[in-house]
Structures are given as C-alpha cells and as structure tokens.
Amino acid sequence: MKIVILGINYAPEPVGIAVYTSGVAEAFAAAGYDVTVVTAQPYYPDWRIADGYRSRRIKRRVENGVKVVRVPLYVPRNPSGARRIAHHASFAAAAWAAMRGSIAEGRPDLILAIAPSLLSIPVARRAARRAGCPLWVHLQDFEVDAAEATGLIPAGSRAARLAHATERRLLAQADRITTISPQMCRRLAAKGVAPDRIGELRNWAEIDAIEPLDRPSLFRREWQVGDRHVALYSGNIANKQGIEIVIEAARLLRDRDDLLFVICGQGPNRERLAAMSRELDNVQLHDLQPREALGELLGLATVHLLPQISEAADLVLPSKMANMLASGRPIAATAAPGTGIADEVAGCGLVSPPGDAVALAESIRTLLDDPDQCAALGRAARQRAIERWSRPMILEQFVAQARAMTNK
C-alpha cells in the first residue's frame, strides 16, 4: 500500500504537530507501507527556517524509511493573522507540484492531510481525485476558532464568517476526519461533519522514554535550582496558551523561597514573557531542550503547569499534556469544567478557572504543602498516561484506520 501524507510540520521540528506526523509516517513505513511525506522546510517553534534547510527548490531524501519531500515556504518573523494566512497559502501553493510528482511515481492508495494547515486540504483533495483514492484529514487544531479566540481575526466579523464558511467547505472534502479528543470530535459534529465520518485518534505520550525520576534531575545542578520545588512549563509560547498567567502566579508566590518557576520554550510571545518576568527572582526562562533530554526536564518538576485561555477551550488538546502525565508529576491546569483539559487532568492534578492567577497560585501552593497528595496525584498521572496515551496502541489505531479506508 502506498500512502502520501501532506503536512506542514515534520521532523526535525522538536515539538508540536511535527512529532506526531513523523511518528505516524514512520509507523506506516514500519508496517510495510510505501510512505511519502510532502512537508515544509522546518521552521517551528522559532518561526525561522532551520539552518541547512534554506532553499528555493524542492528537496527529496529518505528519512527513517519515509520518503520526505520538502517544499519552500514563506515564514513570517511576526506571525500575525494576515501573515499566517500567507504562510499557509505559500505552503499549499508549493505543495501541489510535490504532490503531483508523488502521484506520478505511482498511484497512492490513500492520502492523509494533517491540519493545520487547512489551506492545504484542497491540494490533498485534488491529488486524491487525480489518484482515485480516499482522502483522510487528521485535525490537530481548529485554526479558525483559535484565530478568533486569540484575536488574530475579530470574532463575529465578516472575515471570521468567511473563514468559518471556508472551513466548512474544506472539511466537506474529506472522506474521513479524525481528531485528538472527544471534545474536538463533538465540535466537528457541531460544524456539520457527519458523525459517521468522524473518529478519535489521540496524540501519544513517550511512556518508555519518559518515566518518573527516582533521583534529582540533572537540570537541578545545571540551572542552579538547588533543593527548591519547581513549577514547570515546557512548550510553545503562543497566544492560546495564556502563559502570562504563570508570571502572575509567580509574582503572587514570590514570598516562597522554596519555589522556582521554570519556563522552557520558544514562540512569538517569548520576548514579552521575558520582559514581564525581568524583575522576578523566582522565574527562570530557558530554551526548549532536545527530545533526548525530555525525561530529565519533565522530571525536574514538582508540579507541571498547563495554562490555556478560556476562548481556546477544546480547540486543541495540548500535546505536551500526555508527556506531563507520563512523567509521574501532578498538573496544575487552568480550564473550565467539562473541557478536554479538565477531564484529562481530573484525578491527576488540580484545575482552576482560566485567567484566574490567584486560583492557579493556590493550586500550586496546595500541591507543594501536601506532599502526600502531590505524590498520589503523580502516581495517578503516570497510570493515566499508560492507559490512555500509549504510543504503540495509538499508532496501531492509525495503521488500522489506513487499512479500513483502503481494504488493504
């Protein structure tokens, strides 16, 4: 069976959607399938094309058994609403030539489009029609809703209405749509997608690579943490995370000399966050760490921080959460009751209202001052990761979905 995957993010990007698209492609290849990935030059989360990948030409190579075709694209330094549209449009325009070439090399049995980017779905649909094969869309994020929630496009505006109408037309082109949480499945149905075309396929946790540390993390010495508790945020620093609340909580807990807030990440809001925390001696900012150091990094935490703004609820289930759970540490999250984050964290941490820094600070204080509860929630987090977020189990579900769509 030949599968062509179209997705803007792919390895070696260290975080976000790239990790999961790469894992799925390699799982298909391990199952014996002929897999081609049409993707962009790596740029995320720095919003800068990585060294060694800058080119105006399409580049092809085989990576871990997968044929990877990289196309050039426009990458804005400041990804505003209009610039993001131009960014995704440039990828879609460049991807068509690569998709056409992949079809010419042999008719695919299945085309899988990863969204974001929605704007690349017409390219995938056109390629699927030319090949006479089904189109499967895997939705990692509700781009239009997220753009409204974070103010990139005004909610209820003409531009927003046009964007939602475009989204409906694009989603209607798929033969099958999967997404990463029950709440996102329900949102797809609310957008008019027929329930029999919707399925849930989660992102996974690196359960084998990330295990609860039974010793101090190596980062304690490297970053001069000492024996202080650590409230850790690691991941993208962007609008929908609402990570500014972490700085507010650090300010509220500044009197605790046994607590350090550590933020590891890159993204468009990094400079603003650094400015907000400049006068706080209980906050450290660090760059994202290599994936091979992820276990050590997550093991640094006494408690993980998972903020999200209320407007972004259930637009995406943060992929970082699965690995937080796998590390065996409790989570202090900000989420409304009934949302995906609140449901997943229940019994594995504490949940406070979005935007309420006082409540988040109190959650952190409660966990630090009750070590027995903290340890129990951490053990429950690890068990939940094993039960719900196992990489082999989830990747087998992807392979089974491909078989079901092709009868192969």
C-alpha positions as CSV (number, residue, x, y, z in Angstrom):
1,M,0.0,0.0,0.0
2,K,1.2,3.5,-0.9
3,I,0.3,6.4,1.4
4,V,1.1,10.1,0.8
5,I,1.0,12.4,3.8
6,L,0.6,16.2,3.4
7,G,1.5,18.2,6.5
8,I,3.3,21.5,7.0
9,N,5.2,20.3,10.2
10,Y,7.6,17.4,10.3
11,A,10.9,16.2,12.0
12,P,13.4,17.6,12.9
13,E,11.0,20.2,14.4
14,P,11.2,19.2,18.1
15,V,7.7,20.0,19.4
16,G,4.1,20.2,18.4
17,I,2.4,18.5,15.4
18,A,5.7,17.6,13.8
19,V,6.4,14.9,16.4
20,Y,3.1,13.2,15.8
21,T,3.2,13.4,12.0
22,S,6.7,12.0,11.9
23,G,5.7,9.2,14.3
24,V,2.6,8.2,12.2
25,A,4.6,8.3,8.9
26,E,7.3,6.0,10.4
27,A,4.7,3.7,11.9
28,F,3.2,3.3,8.4
29,A,6.7,2.6,7.0
30,A,7.3,0.0,9.8
31,A,4.1,-1.7,8.8
32,G,5.5,-2.2,5.3
33,Y,3.8,0.6,3.5
34,D,5.4,2.8,0.9
35,V,5.2,6.2,2.6
36,T,5.8,9.7,1.1
37,V,5.5,12.9,3.2
38,V,5.2,16.2,1.5
39,T,6.1,18.8,4.0
40,A,7.7,22.3,4.5
41,Q,11.2,23.3,5.5
42,P,11.4,23.0,9.3
43,Y,10.7,26.4,11.0
44,Y,8.8,25.7,14.2
45,P,8.7,26.8,17.0
46,D,11.3,29.6,16.2
47,W,9.4,30.8,13.1
48,R,12.7,30.7,11.3
49,I,13.8,28.2,8.7
50,A,16.3,25.9,10.3
51,D,19.9,26.1,9.2
52,G,20.8,23.7,6.4
53,Y,17.2,23.7,5.0
54,R,17.0,27.1,3.3
55,S,16.4,26.5,-0.4
56,R,14.1,27.8,-3.2
57,R,13.9,24.3,-4.6
58,I,12.0,21.1,-3.7
59,K,14.3,18.7,-1.8
60,R,13.9,14.9,-1.5
61,R,15.5,12.4,0.8
62,V,14.7,9.2,2.7
63,E,14.4,9.6,6.5
64,N,13.8,6.6,8.7
65,G,12.2,4.6,5.9
66,V,10.0,7.5,4.8
67,K,10.4,9.5,1.5
68,V,10.4,13.1,2.7
69,V,9.7,15.9,0.1
70,R,10.4,19.4,1.4
71,V,9.0,22.4,-0.3
72,P,9.9,26.1,0.3
73,L,7.5,28.4,2.0
74,Y,7.1,31.9,3.4
75,V,7.8,32.1,7.2
76,P,6.9,35.4,8.9
77,R,9.0,36.6,11.8
78,N,5.9,38.0,13.4
79,P,3.1,35.6,12.6
80,S,0.1,38.0,12.6
81,G,-3.3,36.9,11.2
82,A,-2.7,38.0,7.6
83,R,0.9,36.8,7.7
84,R,-0.2,33.3,8.9
85,I,-2.6,33.1,6.0
86,A,0.1,34.0,3.6
87,H,2.4,31.4,5.3
88,H,-0.1,28.6,4.9
89,A,-1.0,29.7,1.4
90,S,2.6,29.6,0.3
91,F,2.9,26.0,1.6
92,A,-0.2,24.9,-0.2
93,A,1.0,26.5,-3.5
94,A,4.4,24.9,-3.3
95,A,3.0,21.5,-2.2
96,W,0.9,20.9,-5.3
97,A,4.0,20.3,-7.5
98,A,5.4,17.9,-4.9
99,M,2.1,16.1,-4.6
100,R,1.7,15.8,-8.4
101,G,5.2,14.4,-8.6
102,S,4.5,11.8,-5.8
103,I,1.4,10.7,-7.7
104,A,3.4,10.4,-11.0
105,E,5.8,8.0,-9.2
106,G,2.9,5.6,-8.5
107,R,-0.8,5.9,-7.7
108,P,-1.3,6.2,-3.9
109,D,-3.9,4.1,-2.2
110,L,-4.6,6.8,0.4
111,I,-3.8,10.5,1.0
112,L,-3.6,11.8,4.6
113,A,-3.7,15.5,5.1
114,I,-2.7,16.9,8.5
115,A,-4.5,20.1,9.6
116,P,-3.1,22.6,10.3
117,S,-2.9,23.6,7.5
118,L,-6.5,23.8,6.4
119,L,-5.4,25.6,3.3
120,S,-3.5,22.6,2.1
121,I,-6.7,20.4,2.1
122,P,-7.7,21.4,-1.5
123,V,-4.3,20.3,-2.6
124,A,-4.8,17.0,-1.0
125,R,-8.3,16.7,-2.4
126,R,-7.1,17.4,-5.9
127,A,-4.3,14.9,-5.6
128,A,-6.8,12.3,-4.2
129,R,-9.1,12.8,-7.1
130,R,-6.3,12.5,-9.6
131,A,-5.2,9.3,-8.0
132,G,-8.7,7.9,-7.5
133,C,-8.1,7.3,-3.8
134,P,-9.8,8.4,-0.5
135,L,-8.8,11.5,1.4
136,W,-8.3,11.3,5.2
137,V,-7.9,14.5,7.2
138,H,-6.4,14.4,10.7
139,L,-7.3,17.6,12.6
140,Q,-4.8,18.6,15.2
141,D,-6.2,22.1,15.8
142,F,-9.2,24.3,14.9
143,E,-7.4,27.0,13.2
144,V,-10.3,29.4,12.6
145,D,-11.7,29.1,16.1
146,A,-8.2,29.6,17.6
147,A,-7.6,32.7,15.4
148,E,-10.8,34.2,16.8
149,A,-10.0,33.2,20.3
150,T,-6.6,34.8,20.3
151,G,-7.7,37.9,18.4
152,L,-5.9,37.2,15.2
153,I,-9.3,37.8,13.5
154,P,-12.2,39.7,15.1
155,A,-14.8,37.3,16.5
156,G,-18.1,37.7,14.5
157,S,-16.6,39.8,11.9
158,R,-17.1,39.4,8.1
159,A,-13.6,37.9,7.9
160,A,-14.5,35.4,10.7
161,R,-17.7,34.4,8.9
162,L,-15.9,34.0,5.6
163,A,-13.2,31.9,7.4
164,H,-15.8,29.6,9.0
165,A,-17.6,29.1,5.7
166,T,-14.3,28.2,4.1
167,E,-13.5,25.8,6.9
168,R,-16.9,24.0,6.4
169,R,-16.2,23.7,2.6
170,L,-12.7,22.3,3.2
171,L,-13.8,19.8,5.8
172,A,-16.6,18.6,3.5
173,Q,-13.9,17.5,1.0
174,A,-12.6,14.7,3.3
175,D,-13.8,11.1,3.2
176,R,-12.8,10.6,6.8
177,I,-11.8,13.1,9.5
178,T,-10.1,12.2,12.7
179,T,-9.1,14.4,15.6
180,I,-7.4,14.1,19.0
181,S,-10.1,14.3,21.8
182,P,-13.7,13.5,22.4
183,Q,-14.5,17.2,22.8
184,M,-12.9,18.0,19.4
185,C,-15.0,15.2,17.8
186,R,-18.1,16.8,19.2
187,R,-17.0,20.2,17.8
188,L,-16.6,18.7,14.4
189,A,-20.1,17.4,14.5
190,A,-21.3,20.8,15.6
191,K,-19.7,22.2,12.5
192,G,-21.8,19.9,10.3
193,V,-19.5,17.0,9.8
194,A,-21.5,13.7,9.7
195,P,-20.8,11.6,12.8
196,D,-20.0,8.5,10.7
197,R,-17.1,10.4,9.1
198,I,-15.6,11.4,12.5
199,G,-13.1,9.4,14.5
200,E,-10.8,9.9,17.5
201,L,-7.1,9.3,17.3
202,R,-5.1,10.8,20.1
203,N,-1.6,12.1,20.3
204,W,0.6,9.9,22.5
205,A,3.0,10.1,25.4
206,E,6.5,8.8,25.2
207,I,5.9,6.4,28.1
208,D,9.1,4.4,27.6
209,A,11.4,7.4,27.2
210,I,9.7,9.5,29.9
211,E,9.5,7.7,33.3
212,P,9.1,9.1,36.8
213,L,12.6,10.0,38.0
214,D,13.7,8.4,41.3
215,R,16.6,10.8,41.6
216,P,17.1,14.5,41.2
217,S,17.0,15.8,37.6
218,L,20.4,16.7,36.1
219,F,18.9,20.1,35.3
220,R,18.9,21.0,39.1
221,R,22.6,21.4,39.1
222,E,22.9,22.8,35.5
223,W,20.3,25.6,36.3
224,Q,21.3,26.0,40.0
225,V,17.9,25.0,41.2
226,G,19.1,23.5,44.4
227,D,16.5,21.8,46.5
228,R,13.7,24.1,45.6
229,H,10.3,22.9,44.3
230,V,9.9,23.6,40.6
231,A,6.7,24.7,38.9
232,L,7.5,23.8,35.2
233,Y,6.0,25.0,31.9
234,S,7.6,23.5,28.8
235,G,6.3,24.0,25.3
236,N,5.3,26.6,22.8
237,I,4.9,30.2,24.0
238,A,2.0,31.5,21.9
239,N,-1.3,33.3,22.3
240,K,-3.6,30.4,23.0
241,Q,-1.5,29.1,25.9
242,G,-2.2,32.2,28.0
243,I,1.1,31.6,29.7
244,E,1.2,35.2,31.1
245,I,-0.8,33.8,34.0
246,V,2.3,31.8,35.0
247,I,4.2,35.0,35.6
248,E,1.3,36.4,37.6
249,A,1.2,33.3,39.8
250,A,5.0,33.6,40.3
251,R,4.5,37.2,41.4
252,L,1.8,36.1,43.9
253,L,4.1,33.3,45.3
254,R,7.3,35.4,45.3
255,D,7.5,35.1,49.1
256,R,8.2,31.4,48.9
257,D,11.9,30.9,48.8
258,D,11.3,27.1,48.3
259,L,9.7,27.5,44.9
260,L,11.1,28.3,41.4
261,F,9.1,28.8,38.3
262,V,10.9,27.4,35.2
263,I,9.6,28.1,31.7
264,C,11.2,26.3,28.7
265,G,10.1,27.2,25.3
266,Q,10.1,29.3,22.2
267,G,7.4,31.1,20.3
268,P,6.1,34.5,19.3
269,N,5.4,35.6,22.9
270,R,8.8,34.7,24.3
271,E,10.2,38.2,24.4
272,R,7.0,39.6,26.0
273,L,7.2,36.9,28.7
274,A,10.9,37.7,29.4
275,A,10.0,41.4,29.9
276,M,7.2,40.5,32.3
277,S,9.4,38.4,34.4
278,R,12.5,40.5,34.4
279,E,12.1,41.7,38.0
280,L,11.1,38.3,39.4
281,D,13.9,36.3,41.0
282,N,11.8,33.2,41.2
283,V,11.4,32.8,37.4
284,Q,13.9,31.2,35.0
285,L,13.4,31.1,31.2
286,H,15.3,28.6,29.1
287,D,15.2,27.4,25.5
288,L,13.4,24.2,24.5
289,Q,15.6,21.2,25.3
290,P,16.5,18.3,22.9
291,R,14.0,15.5,22.8
292,E,16.5,13.1,24.3
293,A,16.6,15.4,27.4
294,L,12.8,15.5,27.8
295,G,12.7,12.9,30.6
296,E,15.2,14.8,32.6
297,L,13.4,18.1,32.0
298,L,9.9,16.8,33.0
299,G,11.4,15.0,36.0
300,L,12.6,18.4,37.2
301,A,9.0,19.4,38.0
302,T,7.4,19.1,41.4
303,V,4.2,20.3,39.5
304,H,3.6,20.8,35.8
305,L,1.8,24.0,34.7
306,L,-0.8,23.7,31.9
307,P,-2.4,27.1,31.3
308,Q,-4.9,27.8,28.5
309,I,-7.2,30.7,27.8
310,S,-10.9,30.1,28.1
311,E,-11.6,31.1,24.5
312,A,-9.3,28.3,23.3
313,A,-11.0,25.6,25.2
314,D,-11.3,22.4,23.2
315,L,-9.9,24.0,20.1
316,V,-6.9,21.7,20.7
317,L,-5.9,19.2,23.4
318,P,-2.3,20.3,24.2
319,S,0.1,17.5,23.1
320,K,2.5,18.4,25.9
321,M,0.0,17.2,28.5
322,A,0.5,13.5,27.6
323,N,4.2,13.6,28.4
324,M,3.5,15.6,31.6
325,L,1.3,12.7,32.7
326,A,3.9,10.2,31.8
327,S,6.5,11.9,34.0
328,G,4.5,11.0,37.1
329,R,4.1,14.5,38.3
330,P,0.8,16.3,39.1
331,I,-0.6,19.0,36.8
332,A,-1.9,22.4,37.8
333,A,-4.1,23.4,34.9
334,T,-6.4,26.3,34.0
335,A,-9.6,25.0,32.3
336,A,-13.3,25.3,32.6
337,P,-15.3,22.2,33.8
338,G,-16.2,19.8,31.1
339,T,-13.4,20.8,28.7
340,G,-10.9,18.2,27.4
341,I,-8.1,19.5,29.7
342,A,-10.3,19.5,32.8
343,D,-11.5,15.9,32.1
344,E,-8.0,14.6,31.4
345,V,-6.4,16.3,34.5
346,A,-9.1,15.2,36.9
347,G,-7.6,12.9,39.4
348,C,-4.1,13.7,38.2
349,G,-3.8,17.3,39.4
350,L,-5.8,20.4,40.2
351,V,-7.8,22.5,37.8
352,S,-8.6,26.2,38.3
353,P,-10.6,28.7,36.2
354,P,-8.9,30.1,33.1
355,G,-7.4,33.6,33.7
356,D,-7.5,33.4,37.5
357,A,-3.9,33.8,38.6
358,V,-4.9,33.7,42.3
359,A,-6.6,30.3,41.9
360,L,-3.6,28.9,39.9
361,A,-1.3,30.1,42.7
362,E,-3.4,28.4,45.3
363,S,-3.4,25.2,43.3
364,I,0.4,25.3,43.3
365,R,0.5,26.1,47.0
366,T,-1.8,23.3,47.8
367,L,0.3,20.7,45.9
368,L,3.5,21.9,47.5
369,D,2.2,21.9,51.0
370,D,0.6,18.4,50.8
371,P,3.4,16.1,49.6
372,D,1.2,13.0,50.1
373,Q,-1.5,14.4,47.8
374,C,1.1,15.5,45.4
375,A,2.7,12.1,45.2
376,A,-0.7,10.3,44.9
377,L,-1.8,12.6,42.0
378,G,1.6,12.0,40.3
379,R,1.2,8.2,40.5
380,A,-2.3,8.6,39.1
381,A,-0.9,10.7,36.2
382,R,1.5,8.0,35.3
383,Q,-1.2,5.4,35.3
384,R,-3.4,7.5,33.1
385,A,-0.7,8.0,30.6
386,I,-0.2,4.2,30.4
387,E,-3.9,3.6,30.0
388,R,-4.9,6.4,27.5
389,W,-1.7,7.6,25.8
390,S,0.3,4.6,24.9
391,R,2.3,5.2,21.7
392,P,2.2,1.6,20.3
393,M,-1.5,1.4,21.0
394,I,-2.3,4.7,19.3
395,L,-0.1,4.1,16.3
396,E,-1.7,0.7,15.8
397,Q,-5.0,2.6,15.6
398,F,-3.6,4.8,12.9
399,V,-2.5,1.7,10.9
400,A,-5.9,0.1,11.4
401,Q,-7.6,3.3,10.1
402,A,-5.5,3.2,7.0
403,R,-6.4,-0.4,6.4
404,A,-10.1,0.3,6.9
405,M,-10.0,3.1,4.4
406,T,-8.2,1.0,1.7
407,N,-9.3,-2.5,2.5
408,K,-5.6,-3.5,2.4
